[in-house]
Amino acid sequence: MSRLTKSLGLVFIVLLVDQLLKVWIKTNMYLGQEFSVLGDWFLIHFVENNGMAFGIEFAGEYGKMFLSLFRIVAVAGIGWYMIKLIKKEEVPMGFIFCIALIFAGAIGNIIDSAFYGLIFNESYGQVAQLLPEEGGYSSFLHGKVVDMFYFPLFSGRYPEWLPFWGGNDFLFFRPVFNIADSAITIGIFSILLFYRQLFSELEHKEKQAEELAETPSEQES
């Protein structure tokens, strides 16, 4: 199996699982509904967001459009970079898999933003329908991203002496996220943990290749 086939296979698997779970959530749960997977610290909690990973918001209609377009451009760049790396035999497959995870996660959330507003109706107070007769809840690139994984591991109160947050309640881990977010996070942290030096090594090799390519022309002159 080629490096390209392995990489695209990983992308396909992440996208398939991500989208199957999101469609199941949309067609079986209403917004705010939740159920326990493991006690009180691992819940499936259905929320939707207009913004970035882990529910971070990007305000306004134009903000949403800008974010969706930015995602598309970013995904195109990541895909180009992944194909470029695949062609370099000296690049380890583990690093390419990290890029593939980031690529798949970004595509997964783009699908929500681009198409879910067209193919689903609202989930407020009801279970959404797939391809409803009256049409979807929004237009192209204005869909909402489906999140469901919630880990409220523990809660408490910040000490009074702490600046800004003193006396306020806190909950860890508050963000609700999805498989696409997880793929992006795993890919990024794996690169930071295991492949930080690879970027500088690749850059150094590219500079050496450029210098070798320029040497003959310099000698002729």
N, C-alpha and C positions, 0 to 999 in steps of 0.2 A: 504494500500500500504506500503510495507516494506521500510526501510531506504535505502537499496541497490537499489531497483527499482526506488525510487525518485532520487537518486544520478545519476544512469546511465541514467535515463530519461533526466535530465538536461544536462548531457554530450552529449547525442544524439541530443537534440534540438540545442545546440550551434554548434555542428559539422555540422548539416544539414543546418542551416541558413548560416554559414560561407562558406561552400563549394558551396551551390547554388549561393550565391552572387559572389564568385570568378569565378565560371564557367561562369556565365552570363557576368561578366566583360571581361573575356578572349575571349568569343565568340561574343561579341558585340562592343568592343572598341579596339583601337590600343594604343600602349604605348604613354603616354603623353596626350591623349585625356581627356577632362574634361567637365563636365556640372554642372550647379548650382542647388543646392537643396534649399538653403535659401540665397538669395542674393550673396554677395561676400565673406561671412564668413563661408559657409558650402558648399564644393564642392565635387563631385565625380571625383577624379583625378587618372587615372590608371598609376601606377608605379609597377615595380618589383624589388626585392632586393635579394641579395645572402646571406644576413646575418641574424641578430637577429631582435627582435621586433623594430617597429618604424623606419625601414630602416637602422639600424646600420649594417655596413658591416663587414664581416669576410674574410680577403683577401685570394686570391689564390685558386686553385683547391683543394689542400690538406686541406686548411683551411675550405673550404666548406664541404668536406667529414668529417672532424673532427667534425664540428658543427652539421652535420646531425646525426652522430653516438652518439654524446654527448646528443642531444635531445632525441634520442630513449632510451638511458640509463636513462636519467632524467625522461622521461615519465613513464618508467617501475617502477622507484622508487616512483613517485608520485601516480601511480595507486595502488601499494602495500600499501603505507601509507594510502590512502583513504579507502581501504578495511579493514585495521587494525582499523581505527577510527570508521567505521560503526559498527563494532562488539562491541564497547564500548558504552553502553547505556548512560553513563554519559556525553558523548561528544555531545554538542548541534548540531542540524541539520543545523543550520546556518553556523557553522564552516565547516561542511562537504561539504555544498554547495560551500563555498569559495574554498576548495580544488578541488571540481569537476570542477569549472570554470577554475582554473589553469590547471588542467588535460586536459580538453576539448580544451582550447586554444593552449596548447603545441601540442596536436595531430593534430589540424587543420593546423598548420604551417608545421608539419612533413609531412603531406599528400602532400602539395605543393612541398616540397623539394624532397620527395621520388619519386613522380609519375608525376608531371606536365611536367617535361622534356621529359617523355616518351609518354604522351598522347596528348600534344599540340605542334604545330609548333610555330615559332617565332611570336611576336607581333609587331616587328619593322616595322612601315609603313603599317601595314595591320592588319586585324582582324584575330586572330588565329583560326585554325580549330581544332575541337576535333577529335582525332584518324585520323590524315592525312595519306594518302597512303604512302607518303615518310618517315613516321616516325616522331618522336618528335625532339625537338631542343637540347636535351641533354640525358644523361644516368641516370640510377637509382641513387638516392641520390644527384643529381646535378641539380635538378629543382630550379626554382626561386619562391619566395613567392610573391603572389599577394596582393598589398595594394591599397586602394581606398579612404579612408576617409581623407579629408584635411580641416583643420580649420585655414585659414590665418586670424585670428581675427583682428590683427592690425599690422602695420609696423611703423618703425621710424628709428632714427639714435642715436647711443650711443654718449653721450657727450664726447667732445675732451679730458677732463681731466681723463677719465676712463682708467686705465691701460689695455694694450693688445687689448681691443676692441674699444677704443676711436675713434670716427669718422666713424666707420663702420655701415652699415645698418643692421637692424635686422627685423625679421618677427616672430610673435607669432600667432599661433603655427605652426612651420615649418614641423615637421614629418608627413608623410602619413602612415596610419595604417589600420588594418582590424579588423573584428569581433573577430578573435582569439586573437589578441593583446589586444583588449578591455576586453575580458574575463579574461585574465591573470592579467591585471592591476586592474580590479575591485576586483578579488579574493584576490590579495596581499594587496591592500589598505584596504579592508574590514577587513582582518585579523589584520592589524596594528591598525586600528581604534577601533575594537570591541573585538578582541580575543587575545590581546597581553599576557594577564595573563594566558591564557589557557595552553600554552606550559609548563610554570613552574609548573602549577598545575598537569598536566598529568605526568611530569617528577617526581614530588614529590610522586605521587601515585604509580608509577612504582617502585621507590626506596623502599617505604613502603612494597609493595608486595614482593619484593626481600628479604627484611629483614625478613618478616614473614615466607617466604619459607625456609630461612637459619636457623631460630631459632630452629626447632626440631633437626636438625642435630648437632647443637652446644650443645644442652642439652644432646643428646645421648653420645657425646664424653666426 
